[in-house]
Amino acid sequence: MEARAKNFRDEISSELKNIMTYWKQFSIDNIHGGFVGRRDHYNHLIENAPKGAILNTRLLWSFSAVANFEEDKESLKLAERAWNYIEDNFWDKEYNGVFWELDAQGQPQNTRKQIYAQAFAIYALAEYYNLAKTEKAKDRALELFDLIETNARDIESNGYLEAFQRDWTTIEDMRLSEKDLNSAKTMNTHLHILEAYTLLMQVTNKPEVKEALENLIVLFLNKFLDNETRHYRLLFDVNWNSQSELISYGHDIEAAWLLVEAAKTTKNNLLIENAKKANVLIAEVFLKEGYQIDKGILNEKNLKTGEVDTDRHWWPQVEAMVGLDYAWRISGNKEFLEAKYNIWSFTKKHLIDRKNGEWFFRIDCNNSPYAKEDKLSMWKAPYHNSRALLMLLNL
C-alpha cells in the first residue's frame, strides 16, 4: 500500500473513532431514556427537544455498523438501547410503522407515516439484525417492507408516494420538511428506500425484495437521472413531471455509489453494468461542477438560472469521497482519486469541529461555520460520516 493511501486509511480510522466517541458521550438521554433530541452548535443540550425518527434510526444503524465493523462493546450496548427505544416508543402498536416524532418524554407527537422514515427504520433494523441476530428486528424490517409496498408503491405510475396519515390513509401535505415542495415523489425518499432494500435483500434474500430493488434501480436510471445534464432530478408529481430545476451535488454523488451497491446485490449483470456506467458519467460532471480544488463540495445549483448555493454541508463531502472512490475503481481515472484525497484534506481543515466535537453542519464560502446550525438533531446524526468512513475502510 502506497504511503498516501495508508496515511489516509489511518486518518479516517482515527476520525471514525472520534465521531463515535462524541455520540457515545453526548447523545444518551439519562433522564427520559433513549437519546436526546437536540444539541446546538456549541454542543449545549436543548432541554425538552422532540425526538425524531430519522435521528434515532440513524443512531441504531451507526452503532450497529460500527459494532459490526470491529469489536466494540459500547457500540453494541448503544445499538441495543436504540433498538429497544425504537421498538418501545417509535413503533405504532395500533397501525404499525414508525412515528415521525416523539416528545422529549417519548410520547408520540407527530404520528404521520413518512416513507423516508420507514425506509431508514428498515435500514437500521437490518443492520442491527446483522449484529445481534435478533429475529424480531428482521421481522420488523420485513413488516415495514410490506407496509411500504402495500401502501406507498404506485401501481399505476410506478415509484413511491411520500407520506400518509397515521392509519396509512392519504395525507395532503407530504413534505419531508418545511423547505421542500409538496411533491408526491422525491429522489431523496426513493434513494433511501433503495438503500434500505439493498441491505434488506442482503439479509433476507427474498424474491419480493429483489423485485422491488431491481424496479428502484430502473427508476433511478430511467426516471430520476437526466441523461442530458447527468444530474438526478429531485422532485416530481405523481405522473413523473419534474417540479424543480434544483439539483443537489451531494445527492448526485451519493446516489452514484448507492446504485452500484444496489445493482451488485441483485446480481443482475445488466443492472450492474448500467449502474457502473452511470456512476462514472455522474462523477465526471460532478468533478466539473460540484467540486472545487481545496474548497470541497458545493451544495446545490438551479439548472434554469445557474444560481449556485456555495455553502459546504458536512455530508456531501464524505459522500463525494465514497462516490469518487467507486468511480476511480470502475474507470481507472486517477482524477477521481486525487479529488477524493483533496476533499478529505479540506474536510479535516474546515469541517471537523476541533473545539466542540463532531463536525460542523455547514460552512459558508469563506469556511466560516453557521453558529445557528445544530450539532445533534433530527437531521444531524453520525450516519453520513460514519457510513462513508466505514465504506472507505472496507473498500
Summary of the structure (lengths in Angstrom):
residues: 395
radius of gyration: 19.7
end to end distance: 13.1
largest distance: 57.0
contacts: 1391
relative contact order: 0.12
helix: 55%
strand: 13%
